[in-house]
Amino acid sequence: MAFEVVGARALGMGGAFTAVADDPNATFWNPAGLLKGPVAGLTIAGDRFHFRDPNGPPVVGASRLNSQSVAFGAWPVGVSFLRVSTAGVVRDQAGVEGVYSLSTTQLGFTVLQSLGDFVVVGATAKYIRGSAGFSAPAAATAAEALDAALDAASDSRGAFDLDLGIVAGTDRVRAAAAFKNLQRPGFKTLGGKAIYLERRVRFGLSASPRDGLTLAIDVDLDTADPLVGLRRTVAVGGDAQLSAKVFLRAGMRWDRREVKRPIGAFGGSISVRRGLWLDGYVTRGRSRSQGFGLALRAAM
């Protein structure tokens, strides 16, 4: 699945998180980052996005995505659960429009290994059950068309997959790379068309010029969204500590083919009690694209 489907801290920074990942959501973003986090941590989160007006006509590009996740990390392993439901109106290579959906549930197990003092590698082995659907864009609104595609989903099928990650550097400067969906699992609609979780490769850099401030940039390399095809994303963001109990963050991301249509993000974290944080964010973009998410994060 794509990177930008889970993680209140990550998405509050616009998705510039590959080199920053240091909480249990590293199991989704960059498995190697789990070693940089607390000795033990737990994150429970929900995220929701839609692109274009859901009450408007079902035009190409109209889509939505919902996710729910639980991740636990304790050196040197992690366990994660992720459920993602997405649907979108697309035009295939033959120029035919249709509404496709993909719902997946995955269970992941993450392991880490240090290579010296400055390099960590990690891997997340995943078992995924997924179902794909297709319907014609005949509904009056985008929301109705997306619902119809989800209702037309085939029986679920299982597949194994693998993510890899690497982080190099210090607490001040890090470089990282993450490789997702290396087995490229596919799920067929009732009509026989397969929707694949395409391989994704992302590079990231982060810097902490002073305590409590982190700046980051992520760049995709020839990666793809399972419904809309090739989507090379650039993301930039920052995270700043305002006090012992408050963090604020912001960022933006854009497709390299659509530089003039960025998606902006704003988020923050509040300490509920010692070791327990409430994270949240909102995103906004052109063409009524928006999203939001909340997470409860505990650390020891």
C-alpha positions, 0 to 999 in steps of 0.5 A: 500500500502507499506510504501516505495512508497511516501515521498522524505524525508522518502525515502532519509533516506532509509525509516527509517521514522516511528518515524521521520514523522513530515510533511504532508507525515505523513498521509501516513507513520504514522498519529500520526506524523502529530502533530509534524510538522508545524501548517499547511503544504502542500506537492506535490510529485512524485516518480518512481522506477524500479527493474531489467533491464526494457530492459531485459527479464521479469524475476521474480522480474522485477517490477516498481512503480510510485506514485503521492501524495498531502498531507495537514496537519493542527492541528489536521487534515490532508487530502491526495491524493495518486495514485500508479501504480505498476506491477511485474513479480511474481511466485505464490505458485503453481510455475506459473509465471505471470505478475500482476498489481495494480493501486489504487487511494486513498483519506484519512482523518487524525485525531489526539489525544494527550494522555498526554504530550508525546504520540500521536495517529492518524488515517487515514480513506481511500477510495480507488479505485483500478484495478488489472490486469494479463497477461502472461510473453510473451513479449520480455522485462520486460517493455513490459510485465509490460505494458501489465499487466497494460493494462489488468487491470479490472474495478476499484472497491472501498473499505474503509481502515484504517491506525493507528499510535502512537508516544511516546517520546520527540523532542530528542528521539521517538518511534513509530508504524504504522499499515497500511491497517487494512481492507486488501482491495482486487481487482480482475483481469479479471480472478478472482484472487484477489490482496490484500493490505496486513496489514503492521506493522512497528516499528521505533526509532529516536534520535536527539543527537544534533540540526540539526541531526536525526538518525533513524531505522525502522523494519517491523513485518510480513508485505507483498508487494501486488505483491511479498508477504512477505517482512520484511524490515529493514531501517536505515538512517540519516538527517543532517542540513548543513545550514539554507537552506540545509539538506542532508540525506542518508540511506539504507533498505533491506529485512531480507531474503536478507541482502546482497542486500540492497538498498541505498538512498541519498537525500537532501532539499533546501530552495527555499524561507522562508517556501518552500522546494524542496526535492529530492532523488535517490535510487540504489540497486543491479540487476539494482534497482533504483528510484528517487523522487521530492517533493515541501513542504510548511510549516507555 
